[in-house]
Amino acid sequence: APHFESLNRQWIQEYFTLEPHDIKVLGNPQKYILDKGGRVYFAMLDGQVVGTCALYPEDDGSYEFTKMAMDPKLRGKGIGRKLLQFVIEDARESLKADRIYLLTSASLNPACHLYRSLGFVDIPLSREDKERYARADVKMEMWLNTIARKVA
């Protein structure tokens, strides 16, 4: 929990301001992510936590990919890509998730490029999305277990 909170606080405060939803989730990931059936992931390098993210379950069986943060000294090294690839596969295989979505900001060009390069596609933001995070102006989704996959 301390690494999840510190890495996320660092990047959010670097680019934006902490919002009430951030403070709630970062202060108690056990209650707001894990106890609801979600997962928190960590990227490790030489025994140190250098990145993190989470999957938050939604009522419709989707998962929100959220709170991705990297050690600022290691950004651009491909660690985030590997972490996200692992999370996508874990969601597909272990969680049997059909869909992952995320909320982000267009100002975070490297993150948006990463998401699109791995197959996320842009979709419209809902009113609820905009209420959750003032900084969110981009919503993307990825369908994991399509009908074709289920038939195979």
C-alpha positions as CSV (number, residue, x, y, z in Angstrom):
1,A,0.0,0.0,0.0
2,P,2.8,2.6,0.7
3,H,4.3,2.1,-2.7
4,F,0.9,2.2,-4.5
5,E,0.1,5.5,-2.7
6,S,3.5,7.2,-3.0
7,L,4.0,6.4,-6.7
8,N,0.5,7.6,-7.6
9,R,0.6,10.7,-5.4
10,Q,3.9,11.6,-7.1
11,W,2.7,11.5,-10.7
12,I,-0.8,13.0,-10.0
13,Q,0.8,15.9,-8.2
14,E,3.4,16.3,-10.9
15,Y,0.7,16.9,-13.6
16,F,-2.6,17.6,-11.8
17,T,-4.0,17.8,-8.3
18,L,-5.2,15.0,-6.1
19,E,-9.0,14.7,-6.3
20,P,-11.3,13.3,-3.6
21,H,-11.6,9.9,-5.4
22,D,-7.7,9.7,-5.5
23,I,-7.3,10.4,-1.8
24,K,-10.0,7.8,-0.9
25,V,-8.6,5.0,-3.1
26,L,-4.9,5.7,-2.4
27,G,-5.5,5.9,1.3
28,N,-7.1,2.5,1.5
29,P,-6.6,0.2,-1.6
30,Q,-7.5,-2.8,0.5
31,K,-11.1,-1.4,1.1
32,Y,-11.6,0.3,-2.3
33,I,-9.9,-2.1,-4.7
34,L,-9.0,-5.5,-3.2
35,D,-12.0,-6.1,-1.0
36,K,-14.3,-5.4,-4.0
37,G,-12.5,-8.1,-6.1
38,G,-9.9,-6.0,-7.8
39,R,-6.2,-6.4,-8.0
40,V,-3.2,-4.2,-7.4
41,Y,-0.1,-4.9,-9.4
42,F,3.6,-3.9,-8.9
43,A,6.5,-3.8,-11.3
44,M,9.8,-4.8,-9.6
45,L,13.3,-4.1,-10.7
46,D,16.3,-5.3,-8.7
47,G,14.1,-6.0,-5.7
48,Q,12.5,-2.5,-5.7
49,V,9.0,-1.4,-6.6
50,V,9.3,0.8,-9.6
51,G,5.7,0.8,-10.9
52,T,2.1,0.0,-10.0
53,C,-1.4,-0.1,-11.3
54,A,-4.8,-1.6,-10.4
55,L,-7.9,-3.2,-11.8
56,Y,-11.1,-2.1,-10.2
57,P,-14.2,-4.3,-10.8
58,E,-17.4,-2.8,-12.1
59,D,-20.9,-4.1,-11.6
60,D,-21.2,-5.0,-15.3
61,G,-18.2,-7.4,-15.2
62,S,-15.8,-4.8,-16.7
63,Y,-12.7,-3.7,-14.9
64,E,-11.3,-0.2,-14.8
65,F,-7.6,-0.1,-15.4
66,T,-6.5,2.6,-12.9
67,K,-3.7,4.2,-10.9
68,M,-0.8,3.4,-13.2
69,A,2.3,5.1,-12.0
70,M,6.0,4.6,-12.7
71,D,9.1,5.7,-10.8
72,P,9.9,9.0,-12.7
73,K,13.6,8.0,-13.2
74,L,12.5,4.9,-15.1
75,R,9.7,6.3,-17.3
76,G,10.2,5.5,-21.0
77,K,12.1,2.3,-20.4
78,G,9.3,-0.1,-21.3
79,I,8.4,-1.1,-17.8
80,G,4.9,0.3,-18.0
81,R,4.3,-1.5,-21.3
82,K,5.3,-4.9,-19.7
83,L,3.2,-4.2,-16.6
84,L,0.2,-3.4,-18.7
85,Q,0.7,-6.4,-21.0
86,F,0.8,-8.6,-17.8
87,V,-2.4,-7.0,-16.4
88,I,-4.3,-7.4,-19.7
89,E,-3.4,-11.1,-19.8
90,D,-4.2,-11.6,-16.1
91,A,-7.6,-9.9,-16.7
92,R,-8.3,-12.2,-19.6
93,E,-7.1,-15.5,-18.2
94,S,-7.5,-15.3,-14.4
95,L,-10.4,-12.8,-14.0
96,K,-12.2,-13.9,-17.2
97,A,-12.9,-10.2,-17.8
98,D,-14.6,-9.3,-21.1
99,R,-13.6,-5.7,-21.0
100,I,-11.1,-3.3,-19.5
101,Y,-11.6,0.5,-19.7
102,L,-9.5,3.5,-18.5
103,L,-9.9,7.2,-18.0
104,T,-6.9,9.4,-18.7
105,S,-5.9,12.9,-19.9
106,A,-5.0,13.7,-23.5
107,S,-2.1,15.8,-22.0
108,L,-0.4,12.5,-21.0
109,N,0.7,11.7,-24.5
110,P,3.1,8.8,-23.7
111,A,0.4,7.0,-21.7
112,C,-2.3,7.6,-24.4
113,H,0.2,6.3,-27.0
114,L,0.9,3.2,-24.9
115,Y,-2.7,2.4,-24.4
116,R,-3.6,2.7,-28.1
117,S,-0.5,0.7,-29.2
118,L,-1.7,-2.2,-27.0
119,G,-5.2,-2.2,-28.5
120,F,-7.3,0.2,-26.4
121,V,-9.7,2.3,-28.5
122,D,-11.2,5.7,-27.7
123,I,-14.9,5.8,-26.6
124,P,-17.1,8.7,-25.3
125,L,-16.8,9.8,-21.7
126,S,-20.0,9.5,-19.6
127,R,-21.2,12.1,-17.2
128,E,-20.2,9.8,-14.3
129,D,-16.6,9.5,-15.8
130,K,-16.3,13.3,-15.8
131,E,-17.6,13.5,-12.2
132,R,-15.1,11.0,-10.9
133,Y,-12.0,12.8,-12.3
134,A,-11.9,16.4,-13.4
135,R,-8.6,15.7,-15.2
136,A,-10.1,12.9,-17.4
137,D,-10.9,13.9,-20.9
138,V,-10.2,10.6,-22.6
139,K,-11.8,7.2,-22.1
140,M,-10.6,4.0,-23.8
141,E,-11.6,0.4,-23.7
142,M,-10.3,-3.0,-24.7
143,W,-12.5,-6.0,-25.3
144,L,-10.7,-9.2,-24.1
145,N,-12.9,-12.2,-24.5
146,T,-14.8,-11.6,-27.7
147,I,-17.3,-14.1,-29.1
148,A,-14.8,-15.4,-31.6
149,R,-12.4,-16.1,-28.7
150,K,-15.2,-17.9,-26.7
151,V,-16.1,-20.1,-29.7
152,A,-12.5,-21.1,-30.3
